[in-house]
Amino acid sequence: MGPHPAVAAIRLAVRRVLHDVLTDRADNSSAVSSVRAGEPPLVLVACSGGADSMALASALAFEAPKLSVRAGAVTVDHGLQAGSALRAAEVVTRLRAMRLDPVESVAVTVGREGGPEAAARDARYAALDAAAERHRAAAVLLGHTRDDQAETVLLGLARGSGTRSLSGMAAVSGTSGRYRRPFLQLDRQTARKACLVQSIPVWDDPHNTDPAYTRSRLRHEGLPALEKALGKGVVEALARTAQLSRDDADALDTWAANVEESVQDDSGQLRCAKLYVLPPAVRRRVLRRAVIAAGAPAGSLFARHIEEVDRLITGWRGQGAINLPGRVEARRQGGRLVIRQG
Ligand SMILES: Nc1ncnc2c1ncn2[C@@H]1O[C@H](COP(=O)(O)OP(=O)(O)OP(=O)(O)O)[C@@H](O)[C@H]1O
Protein backbone atom coordinates (compact mmCIF):
# COMPACT_ATOMS: atom_id res chain seq x y z
CA MET A 1 0.00 0.00 0.00
CA GLY A 2 1.34 3.44 -0.92
CA PRO A 3 1.49 6.40 1.44
CA HIS A 4 -1.61 8.37 2.40
CA PRO A 5 -2.55 10.83 -0.42
CA ALA A 6 -1.63 13.82 1.75
CA VAL A 7 1.81 12.34 2.45
CA ALA A 8 2.26 11.49 -1.25
CA ALA A 9 1.32 15.08 -2.15
CA ILE A 10 3.82 16.73 0.21
CA ARG A 11 6.60 14.36 -0.86
CA LEU A 12 5.95 15.02 -4.53
CA ALA A 13 6.05 18.78 -3.95
CA VAL A 14 9.39 18.50 -2.16
CA ARG A 15 10.83 16.07 -4.73
CA ARG A 16 10.08 18.57 -7.51
CA VAL A 17 11.78 21.38 -5.67
CA LEU A 18 14.85 19.26 -4.87
CA HIS A 19 15.16 18.46 -8.57
CA ASP A 20 14.99 22.20 -9.33
CA VAL A 21 17.64 22.95 -6.71
CA LEU A 22 19.98 20.30 -8.11
CA THR A 23 19.45 21.51 -11.68
CA ASP A 24 20.06 25.15 -10.73
CA ARG A 25 23.13 24.13 -8.75
CA ALA A 26 24.56 22.26 -11.71
CA ASP A 27 23.92 25.28 -13.96
CA ASN A 28 25.51 27.74 -11.51
CA SER A 29 28.24 25.65 -9.94
CA SER A 30 30.99 27.85 -11.34
CA ALA A 31 29.20 31.11 -10.50
CA VAL A 32 27.96 30.50 -6.95
CA SER A 33 30.80 30.69 -4.45
CA SER A 34 28.90 28.82 -1.73
CA VAL A 35 28.88 25.63 -3.80
CA ARG A 36 31.78 23.28 -3.08
CA ALA A 37 32.53 20.87 -5.89
CA GLY A 38 32.05 17.21 -5.03
CA GLU A 39 30.31 17.83 -1.72
CA PRO A 40 26.70 16.57 -1.43
CA PRO A 41 24.47 19.64 -1.33
CA LEU A 42 22.71 20.59 1.88
CA VAL A 43 19.09 21.71 1.90
CA LEU A 44 17.72 23.27 5.08
CA VAL A 45 14.11 23.51 6.13
CA ALA A 46 13.02 26.57 8.11
CA CYS A 47 10.80 25.07 10.76
CA SER A 48 8.58 26.84 13.28
CA GLY A 49 7.22 23.59 14.68
CA GLY A 50 3.80 24.29 13.10
CA ALA A 51 1.99 21.84 10.86
CA ASP A 52 3.18 23.28 7.53
CA SER A 53 6.88 23.30 8.27
CA MET A 54 6.81 20.00 10.21
CA ALA A 55 5.15 18.36 7.19
CA LEU A 56 7.82 19.97 5.02
CA ALA A 57 10.59 18.66 7.29
CA SER A 58 9.18 15.12 7.16
CA ALA A 59 8.95 15.18 3.36
CA LEU A 60 12.49 16.58 3.06
CA ALA A 61 13.84 13.90 5.42
CA PHE A 62 12.20 11.25 3.24
CA GLU A 63 13.11 12.58 -0.21
CA ALA A 64 16.59 14.08 0.26
CA PRO A 65 18.57 10.82 0.78
CA LYS A 66 17.09 9.37 -2.42
CA LEU A 67 18.72 12.24 -4.34
CA SER A 68 21.98 12.22 -2.33
CA VAL A 69 21.07 15.53 -0.78
CA ARG A 70 21.83 16.26 2.88
CA ALA A 71 18.83 17.56 4.82
CA GLY A 72 19.02 19.87 7.83
CA ALA A 73 16.80 22.30 9.68
CA VAL A 74 16.80 25.65 11.45
CA THR A 75 14.24 26.87 13.93
CA VAL A 76 14.23 30.50 14.96
CA ASP A 77 13.37 31.46 18.52
CA HIS A 78 11.93 34.98 18.39
CA GLY A 79 11.88 35.15 22.19
CA LEU A 80 8.47 36.82 22.11
CA GLN A 81 6.56 34.37 24.29
CA ALA A 82 7.25 32.87 27.68
CA GLY A 83 8.83 29.44 27.28
CA SER A 84 9.83 30.02 23.64
CA ALA A 85 13.38 28.67 24.20
CA LEU A 86 11.97 25.46 25.63
CA ARG A 87 9.62 25.09 22.69
CA ALA A 88 12.47 25.67 20.24
CA ALA A 89 14.46 22.93 22.00
CA GLU A 90 11.48 20.61 21.62
CA VAL A 91 11.25 21.38 17.90
CA VAL A 92 14.96 20.59 17.59
CA THR A 93 14.43 17.20 19.26
CA ARG A 94 11.56 16.39 16.89
CA LEU A 95 13.59 17.38 13.86
CA ARG A 96 16.57 15.30 14.97
CA ALA A 97 14.20 12.35 15.43
CA MET A 98 13.49 12.69 11.71
CA ARG A 99 17.25 12.19 11.16
CA LEU A 100 17.79 15.70 9.87
CA ASP A 101 21.36 16.89 10.37
CA PRO A 102 22.44 19.62 11.09
CA VAL A 103 19.54 20.90 13.16
CA GLU A 104 19.90 24.16 15.00
CA SER A 105 17.89 26.61 17.00
CA VAL A 106 18.81 30.28 16.59
CA ALA A 107 17.69 32.88 19.11
CA VAL A 108 17.07 36.36 17.69
CA THR A 109 16.27 39.77 19.09
CA VAL A 110 13.20 41.26 17.48
CA GLY A 111 13.29 45.02 16.99
CA ARG A 112 10.32 47.35 16.57
CA GLU A 113 10.65 48.66 13.05
CA GLY A 114 7.46 48.36 10.95
CA GLY A 115 5.37 46.74 13.71
CA PRO A 116 5.71 43.41 15.54
CA GLU A 117 4.95 41.08 12.62
CA ALA A 118 7.34 42.80 10.19
CA ALA A 119 10.08 43.08 12.84
CA ALA A 120 9.82 39.35 13.66
CA ARG A 121 9.93 38.50 9.95
CA ASP A 122 13.02 40.66 9.36
CA ALA A 123 14.83 39.08 12.31
CA ARG A 124 13.81 35.59 11.14
CA TYR A 125 15.04 36.04 7.57
CA ALA A 126 18.31 37.57 8.78
CA ALA A 127 18.85 34.48 10.97
CA LEU A 128 17.91 32.10 8.14
CA ASP A 129 20.24 33.93 5.73
CA ALA A 130 23.09 33.67 8.24
CA ALA A 131 22.40 29.95 8.81
CA ALA A 132 22.33 29.32 5.05
CA GLU A 133 25.70 31.05 4.68
CA ARG A 134 27.21 29.31 7.69
CA HIS A 135 26.26 25.87 6.40
CA ARG A 136 26.78 26.72 2.73
CA ALA A 137 23.25 25.49 2.09
CA ALA A 138 22.09 25.12 -1.51
CA ALA A 139 18.53 26.07 -0.50
CA VAL A 140 16.25 26.88 2.43
CA LEU A 141 12.71 25.50 2.23
CA LEU A 142 9.76 27.45 3.64
CA GLY A 143 6.34 25.99 4.44
CA HIS A 144 4.08 28.69 2.96
CA THR A 145 0.92 27.15 1.51
CA ARG A 146 -1.67 28.20 -1.04
CA ASP A 147 -3.77 29.52 1.86
CA ASP A 148 -0.90 31.77 2.97
CA GLN A 149 -0.62 32.97 -0.62
CA ALA A 150 -4.37 33.79 -0.77
CA GLU A 151 -4.06 35.75 2.48
CA THR A 152 -1.07 37.68 1.14
CA VAL A 153 -2.97 38.65 -2.02
CA LEU A 154 -5.96 39.84 0.04
CA LEU A 155 -3.70 41.89 2.31
CA GLY A 156 -2.16 43.56 -0.75
CA LEU A 157 -5.61 44.21 -2.18
CA ALA A 158 -6.79 45.80 1.04
CA ARG A 159 -3.74 48.09 1.08
CA GLY A 160 -4.56 49.32 -2.41
CA SER A 161 -1.25 48.01 -3.74
CA GLY A 162 -0.24 47.37 -7.35
CA THR A 163 0.43 44.18 -9.28
CA ARG A 164 3.77 43.51 -7.56
CA SER A 165 2.11 43.30 -4.19
CA LEU A 166 -0.80 41.26 -5.53
CA SER A 167 1.69 38.75 -6.88
CA GLY A 168 2.24 37.51 -3.32
CA MET A 169 5.16 35.26 -2.50
CA ALA A 170 7.44 33.83 -5.17
CA ALA A 171 8.13 30.10 -5.36
CA VAL A 172 11.83 31.06 -5.54
CA SER A 173 13.28 34.15 -3.84
CA GLY A 174 16.24 35.52 -1.89
CA THR A 175 19.96 35.66 -2.65
CA SER A 176 20.74 33.33 -5.60
CA GLY A 177 17.23 31.89 -5.33
CA ARG A 178 18.00 30.48 -1.89
CA TYR A 179 14.43 30.37 -0.57
CA ARG A 180 12.06 27.79 -2.04
CA ARG A 181 8.38 27.32 -1.23
CA PRO A 182 7.41 23.77 -2.23
CA PHE A 183 3.88 24.00 -0.75
CA LEU A 184 2.73 27.14 -2.55
CA GLN A 185 0.28 25.06 -4.61
CA LEU A 186 -0.85 22.89 -1.70
CA ASP A 187 -3.58 23.72 0.76
CA ARG A 188 -2.94 23.97 4.46
CA GLN A 189 -5.25 21.03 5.22
CA THR A 190 -3.03 18.67 3.21
CA ALA A 191 0.01 19.59 5.30
CA ARG A 192 -1.95 19.22 8.52
CA LYS A 193 -3.36 15.86 7.42
CA ALA A 194 0.13 14.64 6.48
CA CYS A 195 1.31 15.38 10.03
CA LEU A 196 -1.73 13.69 11.51
CA VAL A 197 -1.39 10.44 9.58
CA GLN A 198 2.37 10.29 10.25
CA SER A 199 1.78 11.00 13.98
CA ILE A 200 4.00 14.08 13.81
CA PRO A 201 3.31 16.36 16.77
CA VAL A 202 2.76 19.97 15.79
CA TRP A 203 2.78 23.22 17.71
CA ASP A 204 -0.03 25.66 17.05
CA ASP A 205 1.30 29.19 17.42
CA PRO A 206 -1.20 31.16 19.56
CA HIS A 207 -0.45 34.21 17.35
CA ASN A 208 -2.12 32.38 14.47
CA THR A 209 -5.47 32.47 16.27
CA ASP A 210 -5.03 35.79 18.08
CA PRO A 211 -7.58 38.28 16.67
CA ALA A 212 -5.16 41.11 17.52
CA TYR A 213 -3.23 40.16 14.35
CA THR A 214 -4.54 41.17 10.93
CA ARG A 215 -3.50 37.93 9.27
CA SER A 216 -5.17 35.88 11.96
CA ARG A 217 -8.47 37.78 11.52
CA LEU A 218 -8.23 37.28 7.80
CA ARG A 219 -7.58 33.55 8.22
CA HIS A 220 -10.36 32.88 10.70
CA GLU A 221 -13.01 35.43 9.75
CA GLY A 222 -12.20 37.04 6.38
CA LEU A 223 -11.47 34.03 4.18
CA PRO A 224 -14.27 31.83 5.60
CA ALA A 225 -16.71 34.71 4.95
CA LEU A 226 -15.40 35.05 1.40
CA GLU A 227 -15.72 31.32 0.83
CA LYS A 228 -19.28 31.44 2.12
CA ALA A 229 -20.15 34.29 -0.24
CA LEU A 230 -18.13 33.27 -3.29
CA GLY A 231 -17.66 29.52 -2.99
CA LYS A 232 -14.86 27.18 -1.94
CA GLY A 233 -12.67 27.92 -4.97
CA VAL A 234 -11.78 31.39 -3.75
CA VAL A 235 -8.43 30.41 -2.20
CA GLU A 236 -7.32 28.71 -5.39
CA ALA A 237 -8.54 31.68 -7.45
CA LEU A 238 -6.58 34.12 -5.29
CA ALA A 239 -3.44 32.01 -5.65
CA ARG A 240 -3.98 32.07 -9.43
CA THR A 241 -4.36 35.85 -9.28
CA ALA A 242 -0.97 35.92 -7.57
CA GLN A 243 0.67 34.05 -10.43
CA LEU A 244 -1.02 36.18 -13.13
CA SER A 245 -0.10 39.39 -11.33
CA ARG A 246 3.49 38.19 -10.99
CA ASP A 247 3.74 37.66 -14.76
CA ASP A 248 2.24 41.12 -15.40
CA ALA A 249 4.50 42.79 -12.84
CA ASP A 250 7.60 41.09 -14.32
CA ALA A 251 6.66 42.28 -17.83
CA LEU A 252 6.10 45.86 -16.63
CA ASP A 253 9.39 45.86 -14.70
CA THR A 254 11.21 44.78 -17.85
CA TRP A 255 9.45 47.49 -19.88
CA ALA A 256 10.44 50.13 -17.32
CA ALA A 257 14.08 48.96 -17.29
CA ASN A 258 14.17 49.09 -21.09
CA VAL A 259 12.81 52.66 -21.43
CA GLU A 260 14.85 54.10 -18.58
CA GLU A 261 17.74 55.32 -20.72
CA SER A 262 15.47 56.90 -23.33
CA VAL A 263 13.89 59.24 -20.75
CA GLN A 264 17.21 60.44 -19.31
CA ASP A 265 19.20 63.44 -20.52
CA ASP A 266 23.00 63.39 -20.89
CA SER A 267 23.54 63.95 -17.17
CA GLY A 268 21.17 61.12 -16.24
CA GLN A 269 18.30 63.36 -15.11
CA LEU A 270 14.75 62.41 -16.06
CA ARG A 271 13.02 64.46 -18.74
CA CYS A 272 9.46 65.28 -17.65
CA ALA A 273 8.01 65.48 -21.18
CA LYS A 274 9.31 61.98 -21.97
CA LEU A 275 7.96 60.63 -18.70
CA TYR A 276 4.55 62.24 -19.27
CA VAL A 277 3.79 60.17 -22.36
CA LEU A 278 4.66 56.81 -20.78
CA PRO A 279 1.81 54.53 -19.63
CA PRO A 280 1.24 55.30 -15.91
CA ALA A 281 2.23 51.76 -14.77
CA VAL A 282 5.57 52.07 -16.59
CA ARG A 283 6.18 55.68 -15.52
CA ARG A 284 5.62 54.84 -11.85
CA ARG A 285 8.13 51.99 -12.16
CA VAL A 286 10.73 54.25 -13.78
CA LEU A 287 10.22 56.72 -10.92
CA ARG A 288 10.48 54.00 -8.30
CA ARG A 289 13.75 52.75 -9.82
CA ALA A 290 15.15 56.30 -9.86
CA VAL A 291 14.19 56.92 -6.23
CA ILE A 292 15.80 53.64 -5.13
CA ALA A 293 18.91 54.37 -7.23
CA ALA A 294 19.18 57.71 -5.38
CA GLY A 295 19.38 55.82 -2.07
CA ALA A 296 15.83 55.28 -0.78
CA PRO A 297 15.47 51.87 0.92
CA ALA A 298 13.06 49.78 -1.20
CA GLY A 299 11.29 48.37 1.86
CA SER A 300 10.27 51.83 3.11
CA LEU A 301 9.02 53.06 -0.22
CA PHE A 302 5.23 52.85 -0.60
CA ALA A 303 2.82 53.45 -3.48
CA ARG A 304 1.80 56.80 -1.96
CA HIS A 305 5.42 58.07 -2.15
CA ILE A 306 5.67 57.24 -5.83
CA GLU A 307 2.21 58.72 -6.53
CA GLU A 308 3.40 61.99 -5.00
CA VAL A 309 6.50 62.02 -7.20
CA ASP A 310 4.29 61.14 -10.18
CA ARG A 311 2.19 64.25 -9.54
CA LEU A 312 5.31 66.33 -10.29
CA ILE A 313 4.87 65.01 -13.84
CA THR A 314 1.11 64.62 -14.28
CA GLY A 315 -0.28 67.19 -11.84
CA TRP A 316 2.36 69.92 -12.04
CA ARG A 317 1.28 73.18 -10.41
CA GLY A 318 4.61 74.45 -9.13
CA GLN A 319 4.72 72.29 -5.97
CA GLY A 320 7.93 72.14 -3.91
CA ALA A 321 10.37 69.30 -3.30
CA ILE A 322 9.03 65.97 -2.07
CA ASN A 323 10.79 64.28 0.84
CA LEU A 324 11.14 60.53 0.53
CA PRO A 325 12.55 57.77 2.78
CA GLY A 326 16.34 57.61 3.08
CA ARG A 327 16.64 61.45 2.94
CA VAL A 328 15.96 61.34 -0.79
CA GLU A 329 14.37 64.39 -2.32
CA ALA A 330 12.54 64.75 -5.64
CA ARG A 331 11.98 68.14 -7.25
CA ARG A 332 11.01 69.40 -10.69
CA GLN A 333 13.49 71.85 -12.17
CA GLY A 334 13.26 73.29 -15.67
CA GLY A 335 11.58 70.33 -17.34
CA ARG A 336 13.78 67.83 -15.47
CA LEU A 337 13.03 65.68 -12.47
CA VAL A 338 15.94 65.91 -10.04
CA ILE A 339 16.03 63.04 -7.56
CA ARG A 340 18.91 62.99 -5.08
CA GLN A 341 19.90 62.28 -1.51
CA GLY A 342 20.11 65.32 0.76
N1 LIG B 1 10.24 30.49 14.06
C1 LIG B 1 10.51 30.02 12.85
N2 LIG B 1 11.66 29.34 12.64
C2 LIG B 1 11.97 28.87 11.41
N3 LIG B 1 11.17 29.01 10.34
C3 LIG B 1 10.02 29.68 10.49
C4 LIG B 1 9.61 30.22 11.75
N4 LIG B 1 8.42 30.81 11.60
C5 LIG B 1 8.09 30.65 10.31
N5 LIG B 1 9.02 29.98 9.64
C6 LIG B 1 9.02 29.57 8.22
O1 LIG B 1 8.17 30.44 7.48
C7 LIG B 1 7.03 29.70 7.00
C8 LIG B 1 5.80 30.55 7.09
O2 LIG B 1 5.64 31.00 8.39
P1 LIG B 1 4.29 31.56 8.94
O3 LIG B 1 4.55 32.18 10.25
O4 LIG B 1 3.64 32.34 7.85
O5 LIG B 1 3.44 30.27 9.07
P2 LIG B 1 3.32 29.25 10.26
O6 LIG B 1 1.89 29.15 10.58
O7 LIG B 1 4.28 29.56 11.37
O8 LIG B 1 3.80 27.98 9.44
P3 LIG B 1 3.97 26.56 10.06
O9 LIG B 1 2.60 25.95 10.07
O10 LIG B 1 4.92 25.88 9.19
O11 LIG B 1 4.53 26.74 11.41
C9 LIG B 1 6.96 28.46 7.87
O12 LIG B 1 6.29 27.41 7.22
C10 LIG B 1 8.42 28.18 8.08
O13 LIG B 1 9.01 27.54 6.95
The ligand as an ORCA input file, in Angstrom:
! r2SCAN-3c Opt
* xyz 0 1
  N      10.238     30.493     14.062
  C      10.511     30.022     12.850
  N      11.657     29.341     12.641
  C      11.971     28.875     11.408
  N      11.170     29.013     10.336
  C      10.016     29.679     10.491
  C       9.614     30.219     11.749
  N       8.420     30.812     11.604
  C       8.088     30.653     10.310
  N       9.025     29.978      9.638
  C       9.021     29.569      8.219
  O       8.171     30.436      7.481
  C       7.032     29.700      6.999
  C       5.797     30.555      7.092
  O       5.639     31.003      8.390
  P       4.291     31.562      8.936
  O       4.551     32.175     10.245
  O       3.635     32.337      7.850
  O       3.442     30.270      9.069
  P       3.319     29.247     10.262
  O       1.895     29.150     10.579
  O       4.279     29.556     11.371
  O       3.796     27.980      9.445
  P       3.974     26.556     10.060
  O       2.603     25.949     10.067
  O       4.920     25.885      9.186
  O       4.528     26.741     11.407
  C       6.963     28.460      7.866
  O       6.288     27.410      7.222
  C       8.421     28.180      8.075
  O       9.007     27.544      6.947
*
